[in-house]
Amino acid sequence: MRTLLIVGLLVAMAAFAVYQSATQPDNPAAGTPARTAPTAAAVDEKPAVGFRAPPFRLSTLEGGEAAFPNGGKPAVINFWASWCGPCRLEAPDLVRLHDAYKDRVEFYAVNLTDTDNLEDVRQFVQEYRFSLPVLLDEKGAVANRYAVRGVPTTFYINRDGVIVDVVVGVVPYAEMERRVKRALGE
């Protein structure tokens, strides 16, 4: 009974966090950052809206290496794990988003490999037909640098390398697309 209550409470907290992220008003006076598209003038690196996204370099699932930033395009950085139920819910929409915007936006699917099993990662990628690059955060250093506290967590970054949106949890595809368009400046 106690376990069921704890699980219910965790689910309710996650749902509230997703709702709050998707519906939070743009009110600088209340301490919420304005939702204007930050520019290159924001030079400090910090994993928050209005700051430059921290750079990183990681191994890929295929054995290569990938780096962010990569060429001055907007970017989507998604932190995930194969054991994460919400990541499974989000995966089809993330693949769809990548397929729709891969020519205009860089995508990075950063697996929390330090908490995951590489065989499970491969199975997840195959099951959801990931076409986007899968990066392995084997020591958790990039997740720590981005202050990731739950998965999925997604950062939307404009062409200047400035974070324009952060989402913890799952949002509908239309909301993901709206945030990509914000990163594109549309």
C-alpha positions in Angstrom: 0.0 0.0 0.0 2.8 2.4 0.9 4.6 1.6 -2.3 1.5 2.3 -4.3 1.1 5.7 -2.5 4.7 6.6 -3.2 4.4 5.7 -6.9 1.2 7.6 -7.2 2.8 10.7 -5.6 5.8 10.4 -8.0 3.5 10.2 -11.0 1.4 13.1 -9.9 4.6 15.2 -9.3 5.9 14.3 -12.8 2.6 15.2 -14.4 2.5 18.6 -12.6 6.1 19.3 -13.7 5.1 18.6 -17.3 2.0 20.7 -17.0 3.8 23.6 -15.4 6.6 23.5 -18.1 4.0 23.6 -20.9 1.8 26.3 -19.4 4.1 28.6 -17.5 3.3 32.3 -18.3 5.9 34.6 -19.7 6.2 37.0 -16.8 9.6 38.4 -16.0 8.2 40.4 -13.0 7.3 37.1 -11.4 10.8 35.7 -11.8 10.1 33.7 -15.0 12.5 34.5 -17.8 11.0 36.3 -20.8 10.4 34.0 -23.8 12.2 36.2 -26.3 14.7 34.5 -28.5 18.1 35.2 -26.8 21.0 36.2 -29.0 24.7 35.6 -29.1 25.0 38.5 -26.6 24.4 35.9 -23.9 27.9 34.7 -23.4 27.8 32.8 -20.1 27.5 29.1 -20.3 24.7 27.6 -18.1 22.0 25.0 -18.6 19.2 27.5 -18.5 17.1 29.6 -20.8 19.0 32.7 -22.0 22.4 31.2 -21.5 24.9 29.6 -24.0 24.6 25.8 -23.9 27.7 24.1 -22.6 29.8 22.3 -25.3 30.5 18.6 -25.2 32.0 15.7 -27.1 30.8 12.1 -26.6 31.2 8.7 -28.3 28.3 7.6 -30.5 26.5 4.3 -30.3 28.1 3.4 -33.6 31.6 3.9 -32.2 32.3 7.3 -33.6 32.4 10.7 -31.9 30.0 13.7 -32.0 30.4 17.2 -30.6 28.1 20.0 -29.8 28.1 22.7 -31.1 28.4 21.5 -34.7 28.1 24.1 -37.4 25.9 27.0 -36.2 22.6 25.2 -36.7 19.9 25.2 -34.0 20.0 22.1 -31.9 17.8 19.7 -29.8 19.6 17.9 -27.0 17.5 15.1 -25.5 18.7 13.3 -22.4 17.1 9.8 -22.0 17.6 6.2 -20.8 16.2 2.9 -21.9 14.7 2.1 -18.5 12.7 5.4 -18.5 9.0 4.9 -19.2 8.3 8.5 -20.3 11.3 8.2 -22.7 9.5 5.3 -24.3 6.4 7.5 -24.7 8.4 10.3 -26.2 10.6 8.2 -28.5 8.2 8.0 -31.5 7.6 11.8 -31.5 11.3 12.5 -31.1 12.1 10.3 -34.2 9.2 12.1 -36.1 10.6 15.5 -35.1 14.1 14.5 -36.2 12.8 13.2 -39.5 11.0 16.5 -40.1 13.8 18.9 -39.1 17.1 17.0 -39.5 18.1 19.2 -42.5 17.7 22.4 -40.4 18.4 21.3 -36.8 21.1 19.2 -35.2 19.8 16.5 -32.9 21.6 14.8 -30.1 20.0 11.9 -28.2 22.2 11.7 -25.1 21.8 8.4 -23.3 22.6 8.3 -19.6 24.8 5.4 -20.1 26.3 5.5 -16.6 22.8 4.5 -15.4 21.9 2.3 -18.3 22.9 -1.0 -19.9 24.4 -0.8 -23.4 22.5 -3.8 -24.7 19.2 -2.3 -23.5 20.2 1.0 -25.2 20.8 -0.8 -28.5 17.5 -2.7 -28.2 15.6 0.6 -27.4 17.2 2.3 -30.5 16.2 -0.6 -32.7 12.7 -0.9 -31.3 11.9 2.8 -31.8 13.9 3.0 -35.1 16.0 5.9 -33.9 17.4 7.7 -36.9 18.9 10.5 -34.8 22.5 10.3 -33.5 22.7 8.5 -30.1 25.5 9.7 -27.9 26.8 7.8 -24.9 27.3 9.8 -21.6 29.3 6.9 -20.1 30.4 8.8 -17.0 27.4 11.1 -16.6 29.6 14.2 -17.1 27.4 15.9 -19.7 24.2 15.2 -17.8 25.9 16.7 -14.7 27.0 19.7 -16.8 23.5 20.2 -18.0 22.1 19.7 -14.5 19.8 16.9 -15.6 17.7 15.7 -12.7 15.1 13.6 -14.5 14.6 12.0 -17.9 13.6 12.8 -20.5 15.0 16.3 -20.4 15.2 18.3 -23.7 17.1 21.5 -24.4 16.1 23.6 -27.5 19.0 25.8 -28.7 19.1 28.5 -31.3 21.7 29.0 -34.0 23.8 31.2 -31.7 24.1 28.3 -29.2 21.7 30.0 -26.7 19.1 27.8 -24.9 15.6 29.1 -25.8 13.7 26.3 -24.0 14.0 23.4 -21.6 11.5 20.7 -21.0 11.6 18.1 -18.3 9.2 15.3 -19.1 7.1 14.5 -22.1 5.1 17.0 -24.2 2.9 16.3 -27.2 4.4 16.4 -30.7 2.9 19.8 -31.5 4.5 21.3 -28.4 7.9 19.8 -29.4 7.5 21.3 -32.9 6.6 24.7 -31.5 9.8 24.7 -29.4 11.9 23.7 -32.4 10.4 26.5 -34.4 11.3 28.9 -31.6 14.9 27.7 -31.8 14.7 28.2 -35.6 13.5 31.8 -35.0 10.2 31.1 -36.7 
